[in-house]
Amino acid sequence: MASKAAAALAINGGAPHREKFLVFGAPLIGEEEIREVEATLRSGWIGTGPRTQQFEKDFRKYIGVKHALGLNSCTAGLFLALNALGIGPGDEVITTPLTFAATANVIVHNGATPVFADVDRRTGNIDPAQIKKKITKNTKAILPVHLCGRPCDMDPIMDLAEKHGLFVIEDAAHAIEARYKDKKIGAIGHISAFSFYATKNLVTGEGGMVCTSNRKWDDAMRVMSLHGLSKSAWSRYSEKGFKFYDTQLPGFKYNMMDLQAAMGIHQLRRIEDNLKIRDAHWARYNAAFKGCEFLIRPPEQKHIRHARHLYTPLLDIDKLGATRDQFLAALQKENIGAGIHFIALHLHSYYKKRFGLKRGDFPNAEYISDRTFSIPFSARLTSADADDVTGAALKVIRGLASRSKASW
Ligand SMILES: Cc1ncc(COP(=O)(O)O)c(C=O)c1O
């Protein structure tokens, strides 16, 4: 590759590879969502109501659990899960450092301590052998994250949980469509949480769902999600008329609105079709990057169904002699938006200071954290967009590979 003449990079004053900026994570919204949102706006009721109920029913069926609770975020779902399981001060929850802040923040919000266990360098997912080493008498739960849509190795995680009497809360923010062996992600652990944030596989703007097959936990989460009011409080505004409601606990304000559910209902109906589109983009990206000595493509695993949320190659920074951040700055100038999933949490100031963590603590998470990047990957992309992405990425890599180190 380096032998091909390198085109001038846009960051050095050359013409950008793509004319118009390609936004990272632009969702595919159909006419059905637009019509349903309009109908909701015209209906006189935009808060939590019948559309949220419908979406919850459809979602629990899709995941294969008994209960699904619509919320304003996945963060709320993870928080409520820990809360319903009674996890609090003095308790430890084992999770991955290679995740979004929300995963560990909610452990802190509940007064418990996040304990990180390093990831598998190949998959980026929490390594069960590392979890085992972190279990103490204070451990109450394991919080695995199915990173980028790739299921964690759930059999050994569930075995460890059973052996040590721990709860498993799945952070399935990226993994709505994922499967592990013959099991649906979100139906394996005790409670699971999904995200419908603006860039996710299913979008409602902001939004989330928390799932469980345990009635008691669903009840507890439902009550806490709406100020601690008795369960059917939302229906006090429906045609059933005013209902007395009781404040049972000082709860939170985490409920989903019908306006959000209006989108979610139709997004869910097209979820498998959209996955097929992203499957095709995945194959296109793999084919384009095959043979590029500076990129390590995401691995394929036979026993899983990847939800194809994020396509995250690793940049071989040692071979390239440039950092991932230099690469991303140059890619941005080629008019391609990109992301990083994720900078390992133990390298963030709060986690460093509060828990005394430092670089060197989780070598595999750091290896990925320093090299990973995410390119646009939504079902909204056309094949031409996808080709722009790979063309620009390869152009930048070529440029970096052929430039003299002194020029930086
Ligand atoms: C792994 C992971 N967990 C949790 C969340 C939180 O999701 P939400 O924004 O819906 O609260 C995110 C959001 O991006 C995430 O990436």
The ligand as an SDF file (V2000), in Angstrom:
LIG
                    3D

 16 16  0  0  0  0  0  0  0  0999 V2000
  -21.9040    0.6840   26.4530 C   0  0  0  0  0  0  0  0  0  0  0  0
  -22.9050    1.7300   26.8040 C   0  0  0  0  0  0  0  0  0  0  0  0
  -23.6260    1.5900   27.9200 N   0  0  0  0  0  0  0  0  0  0  0  0
  -24.5600    2.4940   28.2760 C   0  0  0  0  0  0  0  0  0  0  0  0
  -24.8050    3.5940   27.5020 C   0  0  0  0  0  0  0  0  0  0  0  0
  -25.8350    4.5850   27.9560 C   0  0  0  0  0  0  0  0  0  0  0  0
  -26.8890    4.6710   27.0480 O   0  0  0  0  0  0  0  0  0  0  0  0
  -27.9000    5.9080   27.1190 P   0  0  0  0  0  0  0  0  0  0  0  0
  -27.2590    7.0380   26.3990 O   0  0  0  0  0  0  0  0  0  0  0  0
  -29.1360    5.4220   26.4300 O   0  0  0  0  0  0  0  0  0  0  0  0
  -28.1300    6.2090   28.5360 O   0  0  0  0  0  0  0  0  0  0  0  0
  -24.0960    3.7830   26.3290 C   0  0  0  0  0  0  0  0  0  0  0  0
  -24.3590    4.9550   25.5000 C   0  0  0  0  0  0  0  0  0  0  0  0
  -23.7800    5.2130   24.4930 O   0  0  0  0  0  0  0  0  0  0  0  0
  -23.1130    2.8350   25.9630 C   0  0  0  0  0  0  0  0  0  0  0  0
  -22.3940    2.9870   24.8510 O   0  0  0  0  0  0  0  0  0  0  0  0
  1  2  1  0
  2  3  1  0
  2 15  2  0
  3  4  2  0
  4  5  1  0
  5  6  1  0
  5 12  2  0
  6  7  1  0
  7  8  1  0
  8  9  2  0
  8 10  1  0
  8 11  1  0
 12 13  1  0
 12 15  1  0
 13 14  2  0
 15 16  1  0
M  END
$$$$
